[in-house]
Amino acid sequence: MRTKALAAAGIAGLMLSGCSPAEPAPKAEPRPPANERNLGSFSGSVNSGTEAGFGAHGEVVAAYLSCASEGELRIGVLDLKPVTVICGTWEEPTRTVFEGLTAGAKLSSTIEPVDEPVVVELVFTDAMS
């Protein structure tokens, strides 16, 4: 009962002060172009090397990287040498193209932070579709 009274008093205080309770901002996810077939995505915290598998792909793959904070990741696709990619934002993800791949049934990728752990959203597309 006391908890309900305190909660009501808190809400009344906010209303009287002209403030409203804060609502969490919706997380925007990176949206690849409509003309690129989505192969899959990975989201979460990257603390050390992480491996992920995605769908069938063509000879050119694009990666769209956005992070919750500043940072850099090393992204490796199949047997290509990993490249360092600077984090983009949710609104404007960083696009990286991997070319010269042999089309296959499963795209594999390795993801690791350059310095600090980072929370990411990574989307792979078939850039030639």
Residue pairs with C-beta under 8 A, 6 or more apart in sequence:
11 21
14 20
14 21
27 90
28 90
28 91
29 41
29 43
29 66
29 90
29 121
29 123
30 64
30 65
30 66
30 88
30 90
30 93
30 121
30 123
32 38
32 62
32 64
32 123
32 125
33 125
35 129
36 62
36 125
36 126
36 127
36 129
37 125
37 126
37 129
38 123
38 124
38 125
39 54
39 55
39 56
39 57
39 61
39 107
39 124
39 125
39 126
40 52
40 53
40 54
40 55
40 107
40 123
40 124
41 121
41 122
41 123
41 124
42 50
42 52
42 109
42 111
42 120
42 121
42 122
43 120
43 121
43 122
44 119
44 120
45 117
45 118
45 119
45 120
46 73
46 111
46 112
46 113
46 117
46 118
46 119
46 120
47 113
47 117
48 112
48 113
49 110
49 111
49 112
50 110
50 111
50 112
51 108
51 109
51 110
51 111
52 108
52 109
52 111
52 122
53 106
53 107
53 108
53 109
54 106
54 107
54 108
54 109
54 124
55 106
55 107
56 103
56 104
56 105
56 106
56 107
57 101
57 103
57 104
57 107
57 124
57 126
58 101
58 103
58 126
58 127
58 128
58 129
59 99
59 100
59 101
59 102
59 103
59 128
60 97
60 98
60 99
60 101
60 126
60 127
60 128
61 77
61 97
61 98
61 101
61 107
61 124
61 125
61 126
61 127
62 95
62 96
62 97
62 98
62 124
62 125
62 127
63 75
63 77
63 85
63 95
63 96
63 97
63 98
63 109
63 122
63 123
63 124
64 88
64 93
64 94
64 95
64 122
64 123
64 124
64 125
65 73
65 75
65 85
65 87
65 88
65 93
65 94
65 96
65 120
65 121
65 122
66 87
66 88
66 89
66 90
66 92
66 93
66 94
66 120
66 121
66 122
67 73
67 87
67 88
67 89
67 118
67 119
67 120
67 121
68 118
68 119
68 120
69 87
69 118
69 119
70 87
71 86
71 87
71 113
71 114
71 115
71 116
71 118
72 84
72 85
72 86
72 87
72 113
72 114
72 115
73 84
73 85
73 87
73 111
73 112
73 113
73 114
73 118
73 120
74 82
74 83
74 84
74 85
74 110
74 111
74 112
74 113
74 114
75 82
75 83
75 85
75 96
75 109
75 110
75 111
75 122
76 82
76 83
76 109
76 110
76 111
77 98
77 101
77 107
77 108
77 109
78 101
78 102
78 104
78 107
78 108
78 109
80 98
80 100
80 101
82 110
82 112
83 96
84 114
85 94
85 96
86 94
87 94
87 118
87 120
88 94
88 95
90 121
93 121
93 123
97 127
107 124
109 122
109 124
111 120
111 122
